[in-house]
């Protein structure tokens, strides 16, 4: 069984290069975009195009030989897309996670701080954790119930996706088109959605 281990993740992500961290965080945002879109669709608020366009621009930038030149908005303008409390629906937590991870992505593009990649990974973990918790009757209050939650397939699938992404990025010597495409495809297939 896999566990979310922030210290281990921090160590592994610190050992990667800038483009590899950006690719990892882009894969995290890719997982979260459908949950944000679902929230926006149900509430008629938010800006799913902004979040989707940012991750698309980053993926496109990762296919170029130089990471510089990726045009992304400021993290504060991304945070303007956070849902308001009065716009709550069951996808609210995933929408918050998506916006937070996207703000970490645009900040990472600008400054290469490995801790931002860890924070984005945590947003994915929190999103699937909350989504899995919805399916458990009676809620989750104690440590035993939290452990059971971590064993659920949805949570394990996301933790495995993160682990495999790091392993693939560690093996990648340069930004090969195939590496970027595989990461995005895997993230899209693991995306948080209504299913």
C-alpha positions in Angstrom: 0.0 0.0 0.0 1.2 3.5 -0.9 1.1 6.4 1.5 1.4 10.2 0.9 4.8 11.0 2.3 5.6 14.7 2.0 9.2 14.3 3.1 10.0 11.5 0.6 8.3 13.5 -2.2 10.2 16.6 -1.3 13.5 14.7 -1.5 12.6 13.0 -4.8 11.4 16.2 -6.4 14.4 18.2 -5.2 16.6 15.8 -7.2 14.7 16.6 -10.5 15.5 19.4 -12.9 13.2 22.4 -13.4 11.5 21.1 -16.5 10.9 17.7 -14.7 9.3 19.4 -11.8 7.1 21.5 -14.1 6.1 18.4 -16.0 5.2 16.6 -12.7 3.1 19.6 -11.5 1.4 19.9 -14.9 0.4 16.2 -14.6 -1.1 17.0 -11.1 -3.1 19.9 -12.5 -4.2 17.7 -15.5 -5.7 15.3 -12.9 -7.6 18.1 -11.2 -9.0 20.1 -14.2 -12.1 17.9 -14.8 -13.2 18.3 -11.1 -12.9 22.1 -11.4 -14.8 22.1 -14.7 -17.5 20.0 -13.1 -17.8 22.5 -10.2 -18.0 25.4 -12.6 -20.6 23.7 -14.8 -22.9 22.9 -11.8 -22.6 26.4 -10.2 -22.3 28.5 -13.4 -19.2 30.3 -11.9 -15.5 30.1 -12.2 -13.2 30.0 -15.2 -12.5 26.5 -16.4 -11.0 27.9 -19.7 -8.3 29.8 -17.7 -7.2 26.7 -15.8 -7.4 24.5 -18.9 -5.5 27.0 -21.0 -2.7 27.4 -18.4 -2.0 23.7 -18.3 -2.2 23.5 -22.1 0.4 26.3 -22.4 2.7 24.6 -20.0 2.4 21.2 -21.8 3.1 23.0 -25.1 6.1 24.8 -23.5 7.5 21.5 -22.2 7.7 20.3 -25.9 10.0 23.2 -26.7 13.8 23.0 -26.2 13.8 25.8 -23.7 11.4 26.2 -20.8 11.6 29.9 -20.7 9.0 31.7 -22.7 6.0 29.9 -21.3 3.4 32.7 -20.9 1.4 32.1 -17.7 -0.6 34.6 -15.6 0.5 35.6 -12.1 -0.4 33.2 -9.3 -2.6 35.8 -7.8 -4.7 36.1 -10.9 -5.1 32.3 -10.9 -6.2 32.4 -7.3 -9.0 34.8 -8.4 -10.6 31.6 -9.8 -11.1 30.1 -6.3 -14.7 29.3 -5.6 -16.6 31.4 -3.2 -18.2 29.8 -0.1 -21.7 30.7 -1.4 -21.0 28.7 -4.6 -20.7 25.4 -2.8 -21.5 22.1 -4.4 -20.0 18.6 -3.9 -17.1 19.5 -6.3 -16.1 22.5 -4.3 -13.1 20.8 -2.6 -11.8 19.6 -5.9 -12.2 23.0 -7.4 -10.2 24.5 -4.6 -7.5 21.9 -5.1 -7.4 22.5 -8.8 -7.0 26.3 -8.4 -4.3 25.9 -5.7 -2.3 23.4 -7.8 -2.6 25.7 -10.8 -1.2 28.6 -8.8 1.7 26.4 -7.7 2.3 25.5 -11.4 2.5 29.1 -12.6 4.8 30.0 -9.6 7.0 27.0 -10.4 7.3 28.0 -14.0 8.7 31.3 -12.8 11.0 30.3 -9.9 11.8 26.5 -9.7 11.0 26.0 -6.0 10.8 22.3 -5.4 8.4 22.8 -2.5 5.7 24.0 -4.9 5.8 20.6 -6.6 5.2 18.9 -3.3 2.3 21.2 -2.5 0.7 20.5 -5.9 1.0 16.8 -5.3 -0.6 17.2 -2.0 -3.6 19.0 -3.7 -4.1 15.9 -5.9 -3.9 13.7 -2.8 -6.4 15.8 -0.9 -8.8 15.9 -3.9 -8.9 12.1 -4.3 -9.0 11.6 -0.5 -12.0 13.8 -0.2 -13.7 12.2 -3.2 -13.1 8.8 -1.8 -14.4 9.9 1.6 -17.8 10.8 0.0 -18.3 7.1 -0.8 -17.9 6.0 2.8 -21.1 6.0 4.9 -21.0 7.8 8.2 -18.0 10.1 7.4 -14.5 9.7 8.5 -13.5 10.9 11.9 -11.0 8.5 13.5 -7.5 7.3 12.6 -8.7 3.8 11.7 -11.2 5.2 9.2 -8.5 7.5 7.7 -6.3 4.4 7.2 -9.1 2.6 5.4 -9.6 5.6 3.2 -6.0 5.5 2.1 -6.4 1.9 1.0 -9.2 2.7 -1.4 -8.5 2.2 -5.1 -9.0 5.9 -6.0 -6.4 7.1 -3.5 -4.0 4.3 -4.4 -4.3 5.0 -8.1 -3.4 8.7 -7.6 -0.4 7.9 -5.4 0.8 5.3 -7.9 0.4 7.8 -10.7 2.5 10.3 -8.8 5.2 7.7 -8.1 5.3 6.5 -11.7 5.5 10.1 -13.0 8.5 10.8 -10.8 10.2 7.5 -11.9 9.6 8.3 -15.6 10.9 11.9 -15.2 14.0 10.6 -13.3 14.8 8.4 -16.3 14.2 11.1 -18.9 17.5 12.7 -19.9 15.9 15.5 -21.9 12.4 16.7 -22.6 11.5 14.1 -25.2 8.1 14.6 -26.8 7.1 11.1 -25.9 7.8 11.6 -22.2 5.6 14.7 -22.1 2.8 13.0 -24.0 2.9 9.8 -21.8 2.8 11.9 -18.6 -0.2 13.9 -19.9 -2.0 10.8 -21.1 -1.6 9.0 -17.8 -2.7 12.1 -15.9 -5.8 12.5 -18.2 -6.7 8.9 -17.7 -6.5 9.3 -13.9 -8.4 12.6 -13.9 -10.9 13.4 -11.2 -14.3 13.4 -12.8 -17.9 12.5 -12.1 -17.3 8.8 -12.8 
